[in-house]
Amino acid sequence: MIEIELIKYVLDQLQDGVMIVDEREKIFYINDSACKILGVDKEKIIRQNVVENVPNTRLHIVLRTGEPEYDKLQSLGDKVILTSRIPIKNDNNETIAVAAVFRDITTLQKLAEEITNLREMEALLSSIIDSTSDAISVADQEGRVTMVNRAYTRITGLTPREVIGKPATIDLAEGESLHIQCAREKKPIYNVKKRLATNKKEVVASVTPLFVKNEFKGSVAVIHDISEIQRLINELEATKRMLKKESATHTFDDLVVKSEIMKDVVAQASKVASVDVNLLLIGEFGVGKEVLAQAIHNASARKEGPYLKLNFSLIPRERQEEYLFGENSYLAQANEGTLFLENIDLMDIEMQRKLLAFLKDNVFDTNYYDFIPDVRFIFATTEDLKILSGLGKFSKELLYKISVVNIEVPPLRERKEDIPELAQQLLHNLNRKYGRIVYGFTEDALKKLMNYSWPGNIRELENVIDRAMLAMDNSDSIVTSTHIPDLIEKVEEVTGTLKEMTEDFEKKIILEILEASHGNKTEVARKLGLTVRNLYYKLDRYGIK
């Protein structure tokens, strides 16, 4: 266990300035380097308001938003600093303090603004950049390395002889070089997280194009080694995750809601959670309907009561009555709580009738209980119940009763903004499963995940990350694109007449249900609503053995 005194000692040895403000915007820690950069007396500034004592600070803004800011330029009168602002959060994800890590880059910035000819100024530039603690590399118009400083060798492990004249990708574990990207786009690129090929360090790089008389001459990259600070932060977070007691249910805080479509879903769910009304969740397999159902339960007045789940895709039709109205009735067990009925479209017609009687007339048709359960229902389906009711396969009256409030949970392909945070959340769960500490994903790994349409939704995403972790060595601490299996989109060309396409689809459905039913044709006929004779006719017609 790291003692406070040891942490303060370590921070005081850093060349970077470190300052921490509490939730009242008061400075409660500042190291010696920070005092030197800011030109202040530690004893006089401690416990003072940061806004009143540090020009152009944004620490109070990060304190309110909880969003980190990495490698931002900040003016301090005649000085310019490069600062990162990192929120510190408690177990409830509430921001309780903000830490700033910064350094004086005044000389480097002024020099970059005054350079008019790279070749003529190379000697002067080399002597100056060698004095900085960040790695600096300079590339020509084609993205080939022309100069590096001493810190570059210290951070990457590559000497000037090994990199000068080589493409700038030489120091990266994966992905395109920012120098090459800058040469192509002719504009600055800020704060990109990368992983080094040599020692697997995590760095944050920014690249700025260099123009001489409006002609592009190359680019300069500043590579900031964040591995040590990130390692300490990640170890602390990982330890907290390992010690956190596993919860049996989810809350709205567990949901990832970066996308606008999910914000609307959560807003709607939050609104109806406190209203004791039954509701219907609609969405594809694997979109997280049960997680949303648990969050609604935990935000309701019934949160102290039981929460039970019954999935009709896992229950034979002949046993549905036993589960709902039998000796161990889920309805009775969920008394004063919530009952989540998943795949409601697979409920037997007779059970639909009995459930409708319970919902409409409070009739609990059972021989085992002498009370009427007080239950809130959350129904879920992957199907269009209106179509099923039109085909006579789902009770119209029951549909009207359960669909007063409908919430459509979007597929993952419609909420891609949520993928990075969802992937991180799933990674944390898998860390607990495998007893590992894997911190996150590289930029290229996330790009690979973002470029896939995820027909299997969150369930498929979890499976892919699980497989990626199994492909990692024990020494690996970050998921790269090489760990993630190839994600191939299935594109089906639409050809043939409507009749031919309908027959192909019918054949595909029969094959899928045959496989799911392990070849039991009686079960297949039941699920498809066919007689066994009609099923055999179709099997013979399509040549299915």
C-alpha positions as CSV (number, residue, x, y, z in Angstrom):
1,M,0.0,0.0,0.0
2,I,1.6,3.4,-1.1
3,E,1.7,5.9,1.7
4,I,0.7,9.5,1.2
5,E,4.2,10.7,2.1
6,L,5.8,8.5,-0.5
7,I,3.5,9.7,-3.2
8,K,4.2,13.3,-2.3
9,Y,8.0,12.6,-2.4
10,V,7.7,11.0,-5.8
11,L,5.7,13.9,-7.2
12,D,8.1,16.4,-5.8
13,Q,10.9,14.8,-7.8
14,L,9.2,15.2,-11.1
15,Q,10.3,17.9,-13.6
16,D,6.7,18.3,-14.5
17,G,4.5,20.6,-12.4
18,V,1.7,18.8,-10.6
19,M,-1.2,20.6,-8.9
20,I,-4.4,19.2,-7.4
21,V,-7.5,21.2,-6.6
22,D,-10.4,19.9,-4.5
23,E,-14.2,20.1,-5.2
24,R,-14.2,23.6,-3.7
25,E,-11.7,24.7,-6.4
26,K,-9.0,25.2,-3.7
27,I,-5.4,24.0,-4.2
28,F,-4.6,21.3,-1.7
29,Y,-1.4,20.0,-3.3
30,I,1.3,21.6,-5.5
31,N,4.8,20.3,-6.1
32,D,8.1,22.3,-6.3
33,S,8.3,22.2,-10.1
34,A,4.8,23.7,-10.4
35,C,5.7,26.5,-8.0
36,K,8.8,27.2,-10.1
37,I,6.8,27.3,-13.3
38,L,4.0,29.4,-11.9
39,G,6.4,31.7,-10.0
40,V,4.6,31.3,-6.7
41,D,5.4,30.5,-3.1
42,K,4.0,27.1,-2.0
43,E,3.0,28.3,1.5
44,K,1.1,31.3,0.1
45,I,-0.8,29.5,-2.7
46,I,-1.8,26.3,-0.9
47,R,-5.5,26.2,0.1
48,Q,-6.2,29.3,-2.2
49,N,-8.7,29.4,-5.0
50,V,-7.2,28.2,-8.2
51,V,-9.2,30.6,-10.5
52,E,-7.9,33.6,-8.5
53,N,-4.3,32.5,-8.5
54,V,-3.6,30.7,-11.8
55,P,-4.2,32.6,-15.1
56,N,-6.4,31.0,-17.7
57,T,-6.9,27.9,-15.7
58,R,-9.6,25.4,-16.7
59,L,-9.4,23.1,-13.6
60,H,-12.7,24.4,-12.3
61,I,-14.3,23.6,-15.7
62,V,-12.9,20.0,-15.7
63,L,-14.1,19.8,-12.0
64,R,-17.7,20.5,-13.3
65,T,-17.6,18.4,-16.5
66,G,-15.6,15.4,-15.3
67,E,-14.0,15.2,-18.7
68,P,-10.2,15.0,-19.0
69,E,-8.1,17.4,-21.2
70,Y,-4.8,16.2,-22.4
71,D,-1.8,18.3,-23.6
72,K,-3.5,21.7,-23.9
73,L,-1.6,25.0,-24.4
74,Q,-2.1,27.5,-21.6
75,S,-0.8,31.1,-21.4
76,L,0.7,32.3,-18.1
77,G,1.6,35.9,-19.0
78,D,5.0,35.6,-20.7
79,K,5.0,31.9,-20.4
80,V,3.3,29.1,-22.3
81,I,2.7,25.7,-20.6
82,L,1.6,22.3,-22.0
83,T,-0.9,21.0,-19.5
84,S,-3.1,17.9,-19.0
85,R,-6.0,18.1,-16.6
86,I,-7.2,14.8,-15.2
87,P,-10.4,14.4,-13.1
88,I,-10.2,12.2,-9.9
89,K,-13.4,10.3,-9.3
90,N,-14.8,8.3,-6.4
91,D,-16.5,4.9,-6.6
92,N,-19.8,6.6,-7.6
93,N,-18.0,8.2,-10.7
94,E,-18.3,11.6,-9.1
95,T,-15.5,14.1,-9.7
96,I,-14.0,14.9,-6.3
97,A,-10.8,16.6,-7.4
98,V,-8.8,17.5,-10.5
99,A,-5.0,17.1,-11.1
100,A,-3.0,19.2,-13.5
101,V,0.3,17.9,-14.9
102,F,2.2,20.6,-16.9
103,R,5.5,21.9,-18.1
104,D,7.0,25.1,-19.4
105,I,7.3,24.9,-23.3
106,T,7.8,28.7,-23.8
107,T,11.2,28.3,-25.4
108,L,10.2,25.4,-27.7
109,Q,7.0,27.2,-28.9
110,K,8.8,30.5,-29.6
111,L,11.5,28.6,-31.5
112,A,8.9,26.7,-33.6
113,E,7.2,30.0,-34.5
114,E,10.5,31.7,-35.6
115,I,11.9,28.9,-37.7
116,T,12.0,29.8,-41.4
117,N,14.3,27.3,-42.8
118,L,14.7,23.8,-41.3
119,R,18.1,23.0,-42.8
120,E,19.7,26.3,-41.9
121,M,18.4,26.1,-38.4
122,E,19.0,22.4,-37.8
123,A,22.0,22.8,-35.5
124,L,20.3,25.4,-33.3
125,L,17.1,23.4,-33.2
126,S,19.0,20.2,-32.2
127,S,20.7,21.9,-29.3
128,I,17.5,23.3,-28.0
129,I,15.2,20.3,-28.4
130,D,17.9,18.1,-26.8
131,S,17.3,20.0,-23.6
132,T,13.6,19.0,-23.4
133,S,12.4,16.0,-21.6
134,D,9.7,15.2,-24.2
135,A,10.7,13.2,-27.3
136,I,10.9,15.3,-30.4
137,S,11.2,14.0,-34.0
138,V,11.3,16.0,-37.2
139,A,10.3,14.6,-40.6
140,D,10.5,15.9,-44.2
141,Q,7.8,16.4,-46.7
142,E,7.6,12.6,-47.4
143,G,7.3,11.6,-43.7
144,R,10.9,10.4,-43.4
145,V,12.7,11.2,-40.1
146,T,15.4,13.9,-40.4
147,M,16.1,14.7,-36.7
148,V,15.4,13.4,-33.2
149,N,16.5,14.6,-29.8
150,R,18.1,12.8,-26.9
151,A,14.8,12.3,-25.1
152,Y,13.5,10.5,-28.2
153,T,16.2,7.8,-27.8
154,R,15.5,7.6,-24.0
155,I,11.8,7.2,-24.5
156,T,11.7,5.0,-27.6
157,G,15.0,3.1,-27.3
158,L,15.9,4.0,-30.9
159,T,19.1,5.8,-31.7
160,P,19.3,8.5,-34.4
161,R,21.3,6.1,-36.7
162,E,18.3,3.6,-36.5
163,V,15.6,6.1,-37.5
164,I,17.0,9.0,-39.6
165,G,16.2,8.6,-43.2
166,K,13.6,5.9,-42.3
167,P,9.7,6.2,-42.6
168,A,8.3,7.7,-39.4
169,T,6.3,4.5,-38.7
170,I,9.6,2.8,-37.4
171,D,8.8,3.6,-33.8
172,L,5.1,2.5,-33.8
173,A,3.6,-0.8,-32.8
174,E,0.7,-0.3,-35.2
175,G,-1.1,2.3,-37.3
176,E,-0.1,5.1,-39.5
177,S,2.6,7.6,-38.6
178,L,1.3,11.0,-37.5
179,H,4.1,12.6,-39.6
180,I,2.8,10.8,-42.7
181,Q,-0.7,11.8,-41.9
182,C,0.4,15.4,-41.3
183,A,2.3,15.4,-44.6
184,R,-0.9,14.3,-46.4
185,E,-3.4,16.7,-44.6
186,K,-1.0,19.7,-44.0
187,K,-2.6,20.5,-40.7
188,P,-1.8,19.9,-37.0
189,I,-2.8,16.7,-35.2
190,Y,-3.1,16.9,-31.4
191,N,-3.1,14.5,-28.5
192,V,-3.2,11.1,-30.2
193,K,-2.5,8.1,-28.0
194,K,0.0,5.6,-29.5
195,R,2.0,2.6,-28.5
196,L,5.7,2.3,-29.2
197,A,7.0,-0.8,-31.0
198,T,10.2,-1.1,-29.1
199,N,9.2,-1.1,-25.4
200,K,5.3,-1.0,-25.6
201,K,5.2,2.3,-23.8
202,E,2.1,4.4,-24.1
203,V,2.7,7.9,-25.4
204,V,0.6,10.9,-26.4
205,A,1.9,12.6,-29.6
206,S,1.1,15.9,-31.3
207,V,2.4,16.8,-34.7
208,T,2.6,20.3,-36.3
209,P,3.3,21.0,-40.0
210,L,6.2,23.3,-40.8
211,F,5.8,25.9,-43.5
212,V,8.4,28.1,-45.1
213,K,7.0,30.9,-47.2
214,N,3.7,29.0,-47.3
215,E,5.5,25.9,-48.6
216,F,5.2,22.7,-46.6
217,K,8.7,21.6,-45.5
218,G,7.9,18.8,-43.0
219,S,6.5,18.3,-39.5
220,V,7.6,18.2,-35.9
221,A,6.2,15.7,-33.4
222,V,6.3,16.1,-29.6
223,I,5.9,12.7,-28.0
224,H,4.9,12.8,-24.3
225,D,5.7,9.7,-22.3
226,I,2.6,9.1,-20.2
227,S,3.3,5.5,-19.4
228,E,4.5,6.0,-15.8
229,I,1.8,8.4,-14.7
230,Q,-0.8,6.3,-16.6
231,R,0.5,3.1,-15.0
232,L,0.1,4.5,-11.5
233,I,-3.4,5.8,-12.3
234,N,-4.4,2.5,-14.1
235,E,-3.0,0.4,-11.2
236,L,-5.1,2.4,-8.7
237,E,-8.2,2.1,-10.9
238,A,-7.6,-1.6,-11.5
239,T,-7.1,-2.3,-7.8
240,K,-10.4,-0.5,-7.1
241,R,-12.2,-2.6,-9.7
242,M,-10.7,-5.8,-8.3
243,L,-11.9,-4.9,-4.8
244,K,-15.3,-3.8,-5.9
245,K,-18.0,-6.2,-4.9
246,E,-19.9,-7.7,-7.8
247,S,-23.4,-6.4,-8.0
248,A,-26.3,-8.7,-9.0
249,T,-28.1,-5.9,-10.9
250,H,-27.3,-2.9,-13.0
251,T,-28.2,0.8,-12.6
252,F,-28.5,3.6,-15.1
253,D,-24.9,4.6,-14.1
254,D,-23.8,1.3,-15.7
255,L,-25.2,2.3,-19.1
256,V,-23.0,3.9,-21.8
257,V,-24.9,6.9,-23.1
258,K,-22.5,8.9,-25.3
259,S,-24.7,8.6,-28.4
260,E,-27.8,10.8,-28.8
261,I,-30.0,7.8,-29.5
262,M,-29.0,6.2,-26.2
263,K,-29.5,9.4,-24.3
264,D,-33.1,9.5,-25.5
265,V,-33.6,5.8,-24.5
266,V,-32.2,6.4,-21.0
267,A,-34.2,9.6,-20.6
268,Q,-37.4,7.8,-21.5
269,A,-36.5,4.8,-19.3
270,S,-35.6,7.1,-16.3
271,K,-38.9,8.9,-16.7
272,V,-41.0,5.8,-16.6
273,A,-38.9,4.0,-13.9
274,S,-40.6,5.8,-11.1
275,V,-44.0,5.2,-12.5
276,D,-45.5,1.8,-11.6
277,V,-46.5,0.9,-15.1
278,N,-45.7,-2.2,-17.2
279,L,-43.5,-1.5,-20.2
280,L,-42.2,-3.2,-23.4
281,L,-38.6,-3.2,-24.5
282,I,-38.0,-3.8,-28.2
283,G,-34.7,-4.6,-29.8
284,E,-32.5,-7.1,-31.5
285,F,-30.7,-9.9,-29.8
286,G,-27.7,-8.7,-27.7
287,V,-28.6,-5.0,-27.5
288,G,-28.8,-4.9,-23.7
289,K,-32.5,-5.1,-23.0
290,E,-32.0,-6.9,-19.7
291,V,-29.4,-4.4,-18.4
292,L,-31.9,-1.6,-19.1
293,A,-34.6,-3.6,-17.3
294,Q,-32.5,-4.0,-14.3
295,A,-31.6,-0.3,-14.3
296,I,-35.4,0.5,-14.4
297,H,-36.0,-1.8,-11.5
298,N,-33.2,-0.2,-9.4
299,A,-34.6,3.3,-10.1
300,S,-38.1,2.3,-9.1
301,A,-40.0,2.2,-5.8
302,R,-39.7,-1.6,-6.0
303,K,-35.9,-1.6,-5.9
304,E,-35.9,-3.3,-2.4
305,G,-38.2,-6.0,-3.8
306,P,-37.2,-9.0,-5.9
307,Y,-36.1,-8.9,-9.5
308,L,-36.7,-12.1,-11.5
309,K,-36.1,-12.9,-15.1
310,L,-37.9,-15.5,-17.3
311,N,-36.7,-16.1,-20.8
312,F,-39.4,-17.9,-22.9
313,S,-36.8,-18.9,-25.5
314,L,-35.3,-21.3,-22.9
315,I,-38.6,-22.8,-21.7
316,P,-40.5,-25.5,-23.5
317,R,-44.1,-24.5,-24.2
318,E,-45.5,-27.3,-22.1
319,R,-43.7,-25.9,-19.0
320,Q,-44.6,-22.3,-19.3
321,E,-47.6,-22.6,-17.1
322,E,-45.5,-24.3,-14.4
323,Y,-43.1,-21.3,-14.4
324,L,-45.8,-18.7,-14.3
325,F,-48.7,-20.3,-12.4
326,G,-47.2,-23.5,-10.9
327,E,-45.9,-24.4,-7.4
328,N,-42.8,-22.3,-7.9
329,S,-44.5,-19.5,-9.7
330,Y,-42.3,-16.6,-10.8
331,L,-45.3,-14.4,-10.5
332,A,-45.6,-15.2,-6.8
333,Q,-41.8,-15.0,-6.2
334,A,-41.7,-11.6,-7.8
335,N,-44.4,-10.2,-5.4
336,E,-43.7,-6.5,-4.6
337,G,-40.9,-6.6,-7.2
338,T,-40.3,-6.7,-10.9
339,L,-40.6,-9.7,-13.3
340,F,-38.7,-9.4,-16.6
341,L,-40.3,-11.6,-19.3
342,E,-37.9,-11.9,-22.2
343,N,-38.9,-13.1,-25.7
344,I,-42.5,-12.6,-24.9
345,D,-43.3,-13.4,-28.6
346,L,-42.6,-17.1,-27.8
347,M,-45.3,-17.4,-25.1
348,D,-47.9,-20.0,-25.8
349,I,-51.4,-18.8,-26.7
350,E,-53.0,-20.3,-23.6
351,M,-50.4,-18.6,-21.4
352,Q,-51.1,-15.4,-23.2
353,R,-54.8,-15.8,-22.3
354,K,-53.9,-16.5,-18.6
355,L,-51.4,-13.6,-18.4
356,L,-54.0,-11.2,-20.0
357,A,-56.5,-12.3,-17.3
358,F,-53.9,-11.5,-14.6
359,L,-53.1,-8.1,-16.1
360,K,-56.7,-7.1,-17.0
361,D,-58.8,-8.6,-14.2
362,N,-56.2,-9.5,-11.5
363,V,-57.0,-13.2,-11.9
364,F,-54.2,-15.4,-10.6
365,D,-55.2,-18.7,-12.0
366,T,-53.2,-21.2,-9.7
367,N,-53.9,-24.0,-7.3
368,Y,-50.8,-23.2,-5.1
369,Y,-51.3,-19.6,-3.8
370,D,-54.1,-17.8,-2.0
371,F,-53.0,-14.2,-2.7
372,I,-52.7,-12.0,-5.8
373,P,-49.1,-11.1,-6.5
374,D,-48.2,-7.4,-6.8
375,V,-45.8,-7.4,-9.7
376,R,-44.4,-4.9,-12.1
377,F,-43.8,-6.4,-15.6
378,I,-41.0,-5.5,-18.0
379,F,-41.6,-7.3,-21.3
380,A,-39.0,-7.7,-24.0
381,T,-39.1,-9.0,-27.6
382,T,-37.0,-9.0,-30.7
383,E,-40.0,-9.4,-32.9
384,D,-42.7,-7.0,-34.3
385,L,-45.6,-8.1,-32.2
386,K,-48.1,-6.2,-34.4
387,I,-47.1,-8.5,-37.3
388,L,-47.4,-11.5,-35.1
389,S,-50.8,-10.4,-33.8
390,G,-51.9,-9.9,-37.4
391,L,-50.9,-13.5,-38.2
392,G,-52.8,-14.7,-35.2
393,K,-49.7,-15.8,-33.3
394,F,-49.9,-13.2,-30.6
395,S,-53.0,-11.9,-28.7
396,K,-54.0,-8.4,-29.9
397,E,-55.6,-7.7,-26.6
398,L,-52.4,-8.7,-24.7
399,L,-50.4,-6.6,-27.1
400,Y,-52.5,-3.5,-26.3
401,K,-52.2,-4.3,-22.5
402,I,-48.3,-4.6,-22.5
403,S,-47.4,-1.9,-25.0
404,V,-48.7,1.2,-23.3
405,V,-45.1,2.3,-22.9
406,N,-42.7,1.0,-25.6
407,I,-38.9,1.6,-25.5
408,E,-36.9,0.7,-28.5
409,V,-33.3,-0.2,-27.6
410,P,-31.1,0.6,-30.7
411,P,-28.7,-1.9,-32.2
412,L,-25.0,-1.2,-31.8
413,R,-24.5,-0.1,-35.4
414,E,-26.8,2.9,-34.7
415,R,-24.9,4.0,-31.6
416,K,-21.2,3.6,-32.6
417,E,-20.2,6.6,-30.5
418,D,-20.8,4.3,-27.5
419,I,-18.4,1.6,-28.7
420,P,-15.1,2.9,-27.1
421,E,-16.7,3.2,-23.6
422,L,-18.7,0.0,-24.0
423,A,-15.5,-1.9,-25.0
424,Q,-13.7,-0.5,-22.0
425,Q,-16.6,-1.5,-19.7
426,L,-16.6,-5.0,-21.1
427,L,-12.8,-5.2,-20.8
428,H,-13.1,-4.4,-17.1
429,N,-15.6,-7.2,-16.6
430,L,-13.3,-9.6,-18.5
431,N,-10.4,-8.5,-16.3
432,R,-12.3,-9.7,-13.3
433,K,-13.2,-12.9,-15.1
434,Y,-9.6,-13.8,-16.0
435,G,-7.9,-12.1,-13.1
436,R,-5.9,-9.9,-15.4
437,I,-5.1,-6.2,-15.6
438,V,-5.5,-5.0,-19.2
439,Y,-5.8,-1.2,-19.3
440,G,-7.5,-0.4,-22.6
441,F,-7.2,-0.3,-26.4
442,T,-4.9,1.4,-28.8
443,E,-6.3,3.9,-31.3
444,D,-6.1,1.3,-34.2
445,A,-7.8,-1.3,-32.1
446,L,-10.7,1.0,-31.4
447,K,-10.8,2.0,-35.1
448,K,-11.2,-1.6,-36.0
449,L,-14.1,-2.0,-33.6
450,M,-15.7,1.2,-34.8
451,N,-15.6,0.1,-38.5
452,Y,-17.7,-3.0,-38.0
453,S,-21.5,-3.1,-38.1
454,W,-21.9,-5.6,-35.2
455,P,-24.9,-7.7,-36.3
456,G,-24.6,-9.6,-32.9
457,N,-24.6,-6.2,-31.0
458,I,-23.1,-5.9,-27.5
459,R,-23.1,-9.7,-27.1
460,E,-20.9,-10.0,-30.2
461,L,-18.6,-7.2,-29.0
462,E,-18.1,-8.9,-25.7
463,N,-17.2,-12.1,-27.5
464,V,-14.7,-10.4,-29.8
465,I,-13.0,-8.7,-26.8
466,D,-13.0,-12.0,-24.9
467,R,-11.2,-13.6,-27.9
468,A,-8.8,-10.7,-28.1
469,M,-7.8,-11.2,-24.4
470,L,-7.3,-14.9,-24.9
471,A,-4.9,-14.0,-27.8
472,M,-2.8,-11.7,-25.6
473,D,0.4,-12.7,-23.9
474,N,0.5,-12.4,-20.1
475,S,2.9,-9.5,-20.4
476,D,0.5,-7.5,-22.7
477,S,-1.4,-4.7,-20.9
478,I,-3.2,-3.1,-23.8
479,V,-5.4,-4.5,-26.6
480,T,-4.0,-3.8,-30.1
481,S,-5.6,-4.4,-33.5
482,T,-3.5,-7.5,-33.9
483,H,-5.2,-9.1,-30.9
484,I,-8.7,-8.5,-32.3
485,P,-9.8,-11.2,-34.8
486,D,-10.7,-10.2,-38.3
487,L,-14.2,-8.7,-38.5
488,I,-15.7,-9.6,-41.8
489,E,-19.0,-8.0,-42.9
490,K,-21.5,-10.4,-44.4
491,V,-22.9,-8.8,-47.6
492,E,-25.8,-10.7,-49.2
493,E,-26.6,-9.8,-52.8
494,V,-30.3,-9.5,-53.4
495,T,-31.1,-11.5,-56.6
496,G,-34.1,-13.4,-58.0
497,T,-37.8,-12.9,-58.0
498,L,-39.8,-12.1,-54.9
499,K,-41.0,-15.7,-54.8
500,E,-37.5,-17.1,-55.0
501,M,-36.2,-14.8,-52.3
502,T,-39.2,-15.7,-50.1
503,E,-38.4,-19.4,-50.6
504,D,-34.7,-18.8,-49.8
505,F,-35.6,-17.0,-46.6
506,E,-38.1,-19.7,-45.6
507,K,-35.5,-22.4,-46.2
508,K,-32.9,-20.5,-44.1
509,I,-35.4,-20.1,-41.2
510,I,-36.2,-23.8,-41.3
511,L,-32.5,-24.8,-41.3
512,E,-31.8,-22.4,-38.4
513,I,-34.6,-23.8,-36.2
514,L,-33.7,-27.4,-37.1
515,E,-30.3,-26.7,-35.8
516,A,-31.5,-25.0,-32.7
517,S,-33.9,-27.9,-32.1
518,H,-31.2,-30.5,-32.6
519,G,-33.2,-32.0,-35.5
520,N,-36.4,-32.5,-33.5
521,K,-39.0,-32.0,-36.3
522,T,-42.0,-32.0,-34.0
523,E,-40.4,-29.1,-32.1
524,V,-39.6,-27.3,-35.3
525,A,-43.2,-27.7,-36.6
526,R,-44.5,-26.3,-33.2
527,K,-42.1,-23.3,-33.3
528,L,-43.1,-22.5,-36.9
529,G,-46.8,-23.0,-36.3
530,L,-47.0,-25.8,-38.9
531,T,-48.4,-29.3,-38.8
532,V,-45.8,-32.0,-38.9
533,R,-47.1,-33.1,-42.3
534,N,-46.7,-29.6,-43.7
535,L,-43.2,-29.4,-42.3
536,Y,-42.2,-32.6,-44.0
537,Y,-43.7,-31.3,-47.3
538,K,-41.4,-28.2,-47.0
539,L,-38.4,-30.3,-46.1
540,D,-38.9,-32.4,-49.2
541,R,-39.5,-29.4,-51.3
542,Y,-36.3,-27.7,-50.3
543,G,-34.2,-30.9,-50.2
544,I,-33.5,-30.7,-46.5
545,K,-32.6,-34.0,-45.0
